[in-house]
Amino acid sequence: MIKLTAFEYTIMETLIRNNGKVVSKDSLMLQLYPDAELRESHTIDVLMGRLRKKIQAQYPQEVITTVRGQGYLFELR
């Protein structure tokens, strides 16, 4: 079992629901902060780094890939 924060869980849930599809940073930010006017994309980078680290500790195969200029791709192979 992987312990996730609420934000990490929201990101993971969004990626899993879009398995095999690229999810943009903006889309993830809207999931995390639907009412915020100012959104820092760096927030997603930090959360994604933490999430990847937790996943890789339990599941060594890479399941989240960065698609440069587009977002993140979740694929369970």
C-alpha positions in Angstrom: 0.0 0.0 0.0 1.3 3.5 -0.9 0.4 6.3 1.4 -0.6 9.4 -0.5 -1.5 13.0 0.4 -4.9 14.3 -0.7 -3.2 16.2 -3.6 -1.2 13.1 -4.7 -4.3 11.0 -4.6 -6.2 13.5 -6.8 -3.4 13.5 -9.3 -3.1 9.7 -9.3 -6.9 9.3 -9.7 -6.9 11.7 -12.6 -4.0 9.9 -14.3 -5.6 6.5 -13.8 -8.9 7.6 -15.2 -7.1 8.8 -18.3 -4.9 5.7 -18.6 -3.0 5.8 -21.9 -3.9 9.5 -22.5 -1.7 12.6 -21.8 -3.1 14.8 -19.0 -1.9 18.4 -19.1 -0.5 20.3 -16.2 -3.4 22.8 -16.5 -5.9 20.0 -16.3 -4.2 18.6 -13.1 -4.1 22.1 -11.6 -7.8 22.6 -12.2 -8.4 19.3 -10.4 -6.3 20.4 -7.4 -7.3 24.1 -7.3 -10.6 24.6 -9.2 -11.2 28.1 -7.8 -7.7 29.5 -7.8 -6.9 32.3 -10.2 -3.1 32.0 -9.9 -1.8 28.5 -10.5 1.9 27.6 -10.3 2.8 24.8 -12.7 5.9 24.2 -10.5 3.4 22.8 -7.9 2.6 20.0 -10.2 6.3 19.3 -10.8 6.9 19.0 -7.1 3.9 16.8 -6.4 4.6 14.6 -9.4 8.2 14.1 -8.2 7.0 13.0 -4.8 4.3 10.7 -6.3 6.8 9.0 -8.6 9.2 8.4 -5.7 6.5 6.8 -3.7 5.3 4.6 -6.6 8.8 3.5 -7.5 9.5 2.4 -4.0 6.7 -0.1 -4.3 6.6 -0.7 -8.1 9.9 -0.4 -9.9 8.4 -0.1 -13.4 7.9 3.4 -14.6 4.2 4.1 -14.9 4.1 7.9 -15.2 5.9 9.5 -18.1 6.5 13.2 -18.8 5.4 14.1 -22.3 7.4 17.2 -23.0 5.2 20.3 -23.7 2.0 18.3 -23.2 1.8 16.8 -19.7 1.9 13.4 -18.1 1.0 9.9 -19.3 0.0 7.1 -17.0 0.4 3.6 -18.5 0.3 0.4 -16.6 2.3 -2.1 -18.7 
